[in-house]
Amino acid sequence: MEVTIADFGVEAEVNTLMLNASIFQVLGSAKISLKSIKCTMGLAMTTQKLPDGRLLPAVEPYNISLDFDEDNIDVDLIGDVWTEVVDLFTALLKS
């Protein structure tokens, strides 16, 4: 069986972010969101054996793929002045 979930989004927030590069240290937080994700996966029906010997039905996923456009990724960095510099590089890398 194949299952497809289309056009969903994910948001994550990192409250304590610390990056070290050479003599520079960036402190802050980050908000990351992905929009318009498509997930396709296969599901196989199987059984699982419990420690007491009973058999129960189970589902095993296989061939999982995630498709998304890199333009639908938003990264917002919040923090000190170095965070602003890193945020500039993030914008340049996405273009």
Backbone as JSON, one array per atom type, in Angstrom:
{
  "sequence": "MEVTIADFGVEAEVNTLMLNASIFQVLGSAKISLKSIKCTMGLAMTTQKLPDGRLLPAVEPYNISLDFDEDNIDVDLIGDVWTEVVDLFTALLKS",
  "N": [[0.84, -1.16, 0.0], [0.5, 2.25, -0.76], [0.95, 5.46, 0.59], [0.17, 8.89, 0.42], [0.78, 12.09, 1.57], [-0.07, 15.29, 1.05], [0.87, 18.73, 0.61], [1.4, 19.83, 3.28], [2.63, 21.47, 6.26], [5.44, 22.3, 8.41], [6.53, 23.56, 11.5], [9.16, 24.72, 13.57], [10.81, 25.59, 16.61], [13.73, 26.79, 18.02], [14.87, 27.41, 21.08], [17.26, 27.95, 22.47], [20.08, 28.75, 20.98], [23.35, 28.24, 19.99], [26.16, 28.99, 18.27], [29.44, 28.28, 17.31], [32.23, 29.57, 15.69], [35.42, 29.63, 14.9], [36.75, 32.46, 16.34], [34.34, 33.61, 16.79], [31.13, 33.81, 18.28], [27.76, 32.97, 18.28], [24.76, 33.76, 19.76], [21.37, 33.03, 20.46], [18.06, 32.51, 19.2], [16.0, 30.44, 17.07], [13.59, 30.27, 14.45], [12.03, 28.01, 12.42], [10.45, 27.17, 9.42], [8.74, 25.01, 7.22], [7.01, 24.82, 4.22], [4.36, 23.5, 2.21], [4.93, 20.64, 1.87], [5.39, 17.38, 0.57], [4.76, 14.09, 1.31], [5.53, 10.77, 0.67], [5.0, 7.36, 1.16], [5.5, 3.84, 1.48], [3.52, 1.26, 2.91], [3.64, -1.73, 4.65], [1.83, -4.54, 5.62], [2.28, -6.55, 8.44], [3.3, -8.83, 11.07], [3.89, -8.7, 14.61], [5.78, -10.05, 17.26], [5.1, -10.32, 20.61], [6.78, -10.07, 23.85], [5.53, -11.95, 25.51], [4.8, -13.9, 23.77], [2.54, -13.6, 22.16], [1.06, -12.84, 18.98], [0.67, -9.92, 17.12], [-0.96, -7.66, 14.82], [0.96, -5.49, 12.65], [2.42, -2.53, 11.18], [4.74, -1.76, 8.71], [6.78, 0.79, 7.59], [8.15, 1.75, 4.37], [10.34, 2.9, 1.72], [10.28, 5.82, 2.07], [9.71, 9.13, 1.14], [10.39, 12.62, 0.98], [9.27, 15.56, -0.43], [9.98, 18.86, -1.2], [10.04, 22.35, -1.94], [12.87, 24.4, -2.01], [12.45, 27.11, -1.8], [10.35, 27.32, -0.1], [11.25, 27.23, 2.48], [11.7, 28.8, 5.49], [13.85, 30.57, 7.57], [14.28, 32.13, 10.54], [16.41, 33.99, 12.43], [17.04, 35.02, 15.71], [18.59, 37.2, 17.89], [21.83, 38.21, 19.04], [24.14, 40.68, 17.56], [25.76, 39.2, 15.79], [24.06, 37.26, 14.95], [22.48, 38.58, 13.12], [24.34, 38.92, 11.05], [24.8, 36.24, 10.29], [22.21, 35.68, 9.45], [22.08, 37.21, 7.12], [23.86, 35.75, 5.47], [22.4, 33.39, 5.28], [20.22, 34.2, 3.72], [21.6, 34.78, 1.35], [22.57, 32.24, 0.65], [20.22, 30.88, 0.08], [19.45, 32.06, -2.29]],
  "CA": [[0.0, 0.0, 0.0], [1.26, 3.5, -0.79], [0.24, 6.59, 1.19], [0.71, 10.2, 0.09], [0.25, 13.24, 2.29], [0.38, 16.42, 0.24], [0.64, 20.12, 0.99], [1.38, 20.1, 4.71], [3.76, 22.27, 6.7], [6.04, 22.01, 9.7], [7.22, 24.69, 12.13], [9.96, 24.35, 14.74], [11.44, 26.72, 17.28], [14.89, 26.46, 18.85], [14.93, 28.52, 22.04], [18.64, 28.24, 22.84], [20.93, 28.46, 19.84], [24.71, 28.73, 20.17], [27.04, 28.56, 17.19], [30.83, 28.72, 17.46], [33.06, 29.48, 14.49], [36.68, 30.31, 15.18], [36.66, 33.32, 17.53], [33.0, 34.18, 16.83], [30.1, 33.02, 18.94], [26.44, 33.52, 18.03], [23.76, 33.32, 20.73], [20.04, 33.48, 20.12], [17.05, 31.49, 18.97], [15.67, 30.3, 15.65], [12.27, 29.76, 14.06], [12.18, 27.38, 11.11], [9.19, 26.63, 8.9], [8.72, 24.42, 5.89], [5.64, 24.86, 3.7], [4.04, 22.71, 1.01], [5.7, 19.4, 1.84], [4.68, 16.18, 0.11], [5.38, 12.87, 1.85], [5.03, 9.53, 0.09], [5.63, 6.19, 1.78], [4.83, 2.56, 1.36], [3.22, 0.6, 4.18], [3.46, -3.17, 4.5], [1.2, -5.19, 6.76], [3.08, -7.66, 8.96], [2.95, -9.15, 12.45], [4.96, -8.53, 15.59], [5.66, -11.0, 18.36], [5.31, -9.71, 21.91], [7.61, -10.9, 24.75], [4.77, -13.07, 26.09], [4.55, -14.88, 22.72], [1.38, -13.27, 21.34], [1.29, -12.18, 17.69], [-0.24, -8.81, 16.85], [-0.71, -7.02, 13.52], [1.86, -4.34, 12.67], [2.62, -1.85, 9.91], [6.14, -1.38, 8.49], [6.96, 1.75, 6.49], [9.3, 1.59, 3.48], [10.42, 3.88, 0.63], [9.77, 7.12, 2.5], [10.32, 10.27, 0.43], [9.87, 13.95, 1.27], [9.5, 16.5, -1.53], [9.63, 20.25, -0.89], [10.77, 23.36, -2.68], [13.74, 25.14, -1.1], [11.89, 28.44, -1.61], [9.34, 27.24, 0.95], [11.92, 27.11, 3.77], [11.95, 30.09, 6.13], [14.66, 30.5, 8.78], [14.4, 33.42, 11.21], [17.34, 33.95, 13.56], [16.8, 36.11, 16.64], [19.65, 37.21, 18.89], [22.79, 39.32, 19.06], [24.52, 41.26, 16.28], [26.3, 38.17, 14.91], [22.92, 36.56, 14.38], [22.1, 39.34, 11.94], [25.31, 38.61, 10.0], [24.49, 34.89, 9.83], [20.94, 35.78, 8.74], [22.4, 37.69, 5.77], [24.42, 34.63, 4.72], [21.31, 32.46, 5.01], [19.49, 34.74, 2.57], [22.44, 34.62, 0.16], [22.65, 30.82, 0.31], [18.95, 30.45, -0.5], [19.23, 32.63, -3.63]],
  "C": [[0.9, 1.24, 0.0], [0.39, 4.64, -0.28], [0.94, 7.88, 0.8], [0.0, 11.26, 0.91], [0.81, 14.46, 1.58], [0.04, 17.75, 0.9], [0.45, 20.32, 2.49], [2.63, 20.86, 5.09], [4.22, 21.89, 8.09], [6.71, 23.29, 10.22], [7.95, 24.2, 13.36], [10.6, 25.61, 15.31], [12.56, 26.2, 18.17], [15.1, 27.63, 19.79], [16.35, 28.9, 22.43], [19.54, 27.79, 21.7], [22.3, 29.06, 20.1], [25.58, 28.12, 19.08], [28.43, 29.12, 17.44], [31.57, 28.51, 16.15], [34.31, 30.32, 14.75], [36.56, 31.14, 16.45], [35.27, 33.92, 17.7], [32.03, 33.23, 17.51], [28.77, 33.73, 18.73], [25.48, 32.91, 19.04], [22.4, 33.82, 20.29], [19.06, 32.34, 20.05], [16.72, 31.46, 17.49], [14.24, 29.79, 15.5], [12.41, 29.27, 12.62], [10.81, 26.88, 10.66], [9.39, 26.12, 7.48], [7.27, 24.37, 5.44], [5.54, 23.97, 2.48], [4.93, 21.48, 0.87], [4.81, 18.27, 1.33], [5.45, 14.97, 0.62], [4.72, 11.65, 1.22], [5.76, 8.37, 0.75], [4.8, 4.95, 1.51], [4.62, 1.98, 2.75], [2.96, -0.87, 3.91], [2.84, -3.72, 5.78], [2.04, -6.41, 7.16], [2.57, -8.0, 10.37], [4.15, -8.88, 13.34], [4.7, -9.49, 16.75], [6.01, -10.29, 19.67], [6.16, -10.62, 22.8], [6.87, -12.08, 25.36], [4.36, -14.11, 25.05], [3.36, -14.58, 21.83], [1.81, -12.59, 20.05], [0.23, -11.1, 17.5], [0.05, -8.24, 15.46], [0.19, -5.79, 13.69], [1.94, -3.76, 11.26], [4.09, -1.44, 9.83], [6.22, -0.39, 7.34], [8.19, 1.42, 5.65], [9.23, 2.65, 2.38], [9.79, 5.22, 0.99], [10.48, 8.22, 1.73], [9.6, 11.55, 0.82], [10.24, 14.86, 0.11], [9.06, 17.88, -1.08], [10.54, 21.17, -1.7], [11.61, 24.18, -1.7], [13.27, 26.59, -0.9], [10.83, 28.48, -0.51], [9.95, 27.01, 2.33], [12.19, 28.51, 4.29], [12.73, 29.85, 7.41], [14.79, 31.91, 9.33], [15.3, 33.25, 12.42], [17.13, 35.2, 14.4], [17.91, 36.08, 17.68], [20.54, 38.42, 18.77], [23.18, 39.76, 17.65], [25.08, 40.22, 15.3], [25.18, 37.35, 14.26], [22.45, 37.26, 13.12], [23.04, 39.06, 10.77], [25.04, 37.22, 9.42], [23.2, 34.89, 9.03], [21.14, 36.29, 7.32], [22.95, 36.56, 4.91], [23.34, 33.6, 4.39], [20.52, 32.91, 3.8], [20.31, 34.57, 1.28], [22.51, 33.16, -0.29], [21.37, 30.32, -0.32], [18.74, 30.96, -1.91], [20.09, 31.97, -4.66]]
}
